[in-house]
Amino acid sequence: MRKVSQKLALPSRDATSGRSQIQLNASKLTPSPEIYIATLTELENVISEILEQDATKAPSSDQAKAQQKLAAIYRDRAKQLEAILIRLGDTQMELRGDIRERLDQLVIRTEGADWFEDLMRVYVVFGILQDGAAKVSKGLPPAKRIKTDQLLSSAELEKFCKEQLAESIASDSVLAPRLALFGRMVVADALLEIRDSVDFSKILPNPSSTESVALAREQFKVLEPFTSELIAQHTLRMDSLGLTA
């Protein structure tokens, strides 16, 4: 069983029946440019490091080389984002340290049993996180939004994961149900990170409780229109592999 370090509850299926179809303007969730770019910087760093580490376990040298190439791309993106932070007047090292600690815990909680599950982790968890970051960028000043949207619009990583997973599933009938189950297991972890990375000051200025579980439920309730969009995109990704989300 995977180790779970947070005792935070997502709304149950029963509790969310009859969901509202109201959309949530993602710009209301955008933190300050410094926090947003610091978070995205560390996200790109983590993706780069995961790809680099996973390349050592790849089934073939071609797959390893492809992952290493992607790792270099994401490492360069992190450097470009860090340069933006410097132009803002501060590298935000303390803030980035806190964000990195949170992301490191996410990596630990979502670690797979082998290369295939770890690739599924990248496809699902970091797919959701990058989707969320792209949507939340709407609240950034125009110049910074153009740059971050340019970095987030690339589909190399999703394309690589999809192609490799599809080929692996086609050649191993046992792999599909295992990866489908693993993919479902890590969605909640991705949504917890989404919750931790957005700004609630505009959509939940006065929460009814400060107790952690009650507050988490209230946050996810107001965030539901946004997370529903992310889950819809996640479902399409899983469907493209012939797997149930």
Long-range contacts (C-beta under 8 A, 24 or more apart in sequence): 2-109, 2-110, 2-111, 2-185, 3-108, 3-109, 4-109, 5-105, 5-108, 5-109, 6-105, 6-109, 6-192, 7-212, 7-213, 8-192, 8-212, 8-213, 8-216, 9-213, 9-216, 9-217, 10-188, 10-191, 10-192, 10-216, 10-220, 11-217, 11-220, 11-221, 11-224, 16-224, 19-224, 19-228, 20-224, 20-225, 21-225, 22-225, 23-225, 23-229, 24-203, 24-222, 24-223, 24-225, 24-226, 25-138, 26-135, 26-136, 26-138, 26-139, 26-226, 27-136, 27-138, 27-139, 28-139, 28-202, 28-203, 29-136, 29-139, 29-198, 29-199, 29-200, 29-202, 29-203, 29-223, 29-226, 30-136, 30-137, 30-138, 30-139, 30-140, 30-198, 30-199, 31-136, 31-197, 31-198, 31-199, 32-199, 33-88, 33-140, 33-141, 33-144, 34-85, 34-88, 34-90, 34-92, 34-95, 35-92, 35-95, 35-199, 36-133, 36-136, 36-137, 36-140, 36-148, 37-81, 37-84, 37-85, 37-88, 37-144, 37-148, 38-85, 38-92, 38-95, 38-96, 38-99, 39-99, 39-133, 39-197, 40-81, 40-133, 40-148, 40-151, 40-152, 41-78, 41-81, 41-82, 41-85, 41-96, 42-78, 42-96, 42-99, 42-100, 42-103, 43-103, 43-126, 43-129, 43-130, 43-133, 44-74, 44-75, 44-77, 44-78, 44-81, 44-151, 45-74, 45-75, 45-78, 45-100, 46-100, 46-103, 46-104, 46-107, 47-74, 47-122, 47-126, 47-157, 48-72, 48-73, 48-74, 48-75, 48-78, 50-107, 50-118, 50-121, 50-122, 50-126, 51-122, 54-115, 54-118, 54-119, 54-122, 57-114, 57-115, 57-118, 58-115, 59-115, 63-164, 66-160, 67-160, 70-156, 70-157, 70-160, 73-154, 73-156, 74-157, 77-151, 80-147, 80-151, 81-148, 81-151, 84-144, 84-147, 102-193, 102-196, 103-193, 106-189, 106-190, 106-192, 106-193, 109-186, 109-189, 110-186, 110-189, 110-190, 112-182, 116-165, 116-168, 116-175, 116-178, 116-179, 117-178, 117-179, 117-182, 119-161, 119-164, 119-165, 120-161, 120-165, 120-179, 120-182, 120-183, 120-186, 121-182, 121-186, 122-157, 122-161, 123-158, 123-161, 123-162, 123-165, 123-183, 123-237, 124-183, 124-186, 124-187, 124-190, 124-234, 124-237, 124-238, 125-186, 125-187, 125-189, 125-190, 125-193, 126-157, 127-158, 127-161, 127-233, 127-234, 127-237, 128-187, 128-190, 128-191, 128-194, 128-230, 128-233, 128-234, 129-190, 129-193, 129-194, 129-197, 130-157, 131-230, 131-233, 131-234, 132-194, 132-197, 132-198, 132-226, 132-230, 133-197, 135-226, 135-229, 135-230, 136-197, 136-198, 158-237, 162-237, 162-240, 162-241, 165-241, 166-240, 166-241, 169-241, 169-242, 169-243, 176-241, 176-242, 176-243, 179-241, 179-243, 180-238, 180-243, 180-244, 183-238, 183-243, 183-245, 184-244, 184-245, 187-231, 187-234, 187-245, 191-220, 191-227, 191-230, 194-223, 194-226, 194-227, 194-230, 195-219, 195-220, 195-223, 198-223, 198-226
